[in-house]
């Protein structure tokens, strides 16, 4: 009985690790550069900054985050579709606030490369990207 619990726990841990790896893996046409990960003054929270470069026509998976995101478009044009809202297109120099847990998709709608600076205030130790179903 104890052996089967240990085996079940090990399988669960391996499965969770694979799911996390898949969620954080680079998607085709998206190039992520981790810039900063730092504890902040709120217990159990951290700030993370990531640069995401989108090739022409690239689209993210539908996903959410365990905290807030501020997306700032560095170059090009990106369309953001937040669950329950009309799509919004942002151009270089524009920003968008994405509430915690809100599923969304980002799509390069310009003619060339597009880039964003994503700043997250999230639960420390949680997966940054949570694929939506």
Secondary structure, DSSP 8 states (H G I E B T S, - for coil): -HHHHHHHHHHHHHHHHHHHHHHHS--TTEEEEEEEEEE-SSTTEEEEEEEEEE-TT-B--SEE-SEEEEEEEEESEEEEEETTS--EEEETT-EEEE-TT--EEEEE-SSS-EEEEEEEEEETTS-S-EE--
